[in-house]
Amino acid sequence: MAHPLYLAAGRWHTPDTPAVPQPDDALLAWLVYPESLTAALKLRGDGHFRVQVLRQEWEIPSAEEAGQLQLARGERALVREVILWGTDQPWVFARSVMPEATLTGDASHLRRLDNRPLGELLFNDPDVRRGPISINRLRLNPASALPEGILAGHLAPQAWGRRSTFWLGERPLLVGETFLKDFNPDCAPGRAAPLQFKNKA
Ligand SMILES: C=C(O[C@@H]1C=C(C(=O)O)C=C[C@H]1O)C(=O)O
């Protein structure tokens, strides 16, 4: 299994979980945003938004991800890792885990996304439902090959991320998104212009 760019540093938890460290309001608004992150970032990116596919390979997901997806032991999934670029900076690292059994029939086109945003397909399909959003602190994975390459200088040792399961009928796929240090959350999702948040950390 390849080494993901960021690893969970804590427990995945819903944003209203008491007594767990929380991000500041500005970033929390992005972490809990229920609509398409692609659409919200496009609004911010003034025409420069793009998806860079880092890898898209069949593999056995981590035991934790397999548990989230209710996969049988050894069941493989298509793992897609991308960077969402805003203007000329990397804003989000996304890792999607799509079980083989999910990518069949009318969902088989998800095997051939290339650099089209996954969200544009998921949010335009009326039969797709999104499960609860969990958030977590993440830590940079020293085993990942990426930091020395294209993202060198753009990766903080810790970051906040979110994760949710999308349901295509009864078939799940798991989408995780980590906000990278170049992303400025001080413009609320769904708006093109910055909003001032009261209690920034
Ligand atoms: C789920 C969405 O799709 C986005 C695009 C992704 C991709 O192209 O791989 C992955 C995760 C998301 O950041 C979304 O836009 O909300």
PDBQT file of the ligand as one rigid body, heavy atoms in Angstrom, charges set to zero:
ROOT
HETATM    1  C1  LIG A 301     -16.147  15.377  -3.159  1.00  0.00    +0.000 C 
HETATM    2  C2  LIG A 301     -15.691  16.396  -3.859  1.00  0.00    +0.000 C 
HETATM    3  O1  LIG A 301     -14.730  16.201  -4.840  1.00  0.00    +0.000 OA
HETATM    4  C3  LIG A 301     -13.475  16.844  -4.675  1.00  0.00    +0.000 C 
HETATM    5  C4  LIG A 301     -12.617  16.345  -5.763  1.00  0.00    +0.000 C 
HETATM    6  C5  LIG A 301     -11.906  15.174  -5.581  1.00  0.00    +0.000 C 
HETATM    7  C6  LIG A 301     -11.239  14.474  -6.736  1.00  0.00    +0.000 C 
HETATM    8  O2  LIG A 301     -11.333  14.975  -7.895  1.00  0.00    +0.000 OA
HETATM    9  O3  LIG A 301     -10.622  13.421  -6.495  1.00  0.00    +0.000 OA
HETATM   10  C7  LIG A 301     -11.796  14.605  -4.309  1.00  0.00    +0.000 C 
HETATM   11  C8  LIG A 301     -12.360  15.216  -3.208  1.00  0.00    +0.000 C 
HETATM   12  C9  LIG A 301     -12.996  16.519  -3.280  1.00  0.00    +0.000 C 
HETATM   13  O4  LIG A 301     -12.181  17.516  -2.758  1.00  0.00    +0.000 OA
HETATM   14  C10 LIG A 301     -16.192  17.785  -3.686  1.00  0.00    +0.000 C 
HETATM   15  O5  LIG A 301     -16.013  18.604  -4.617  1.00  0.00    +0.000 OA
HETATM   16  O6  LIG A 301     -16.789  18.061  -2.613  1.00  0.00    +0.000 OA
ENDROOT
TORSDOF 0
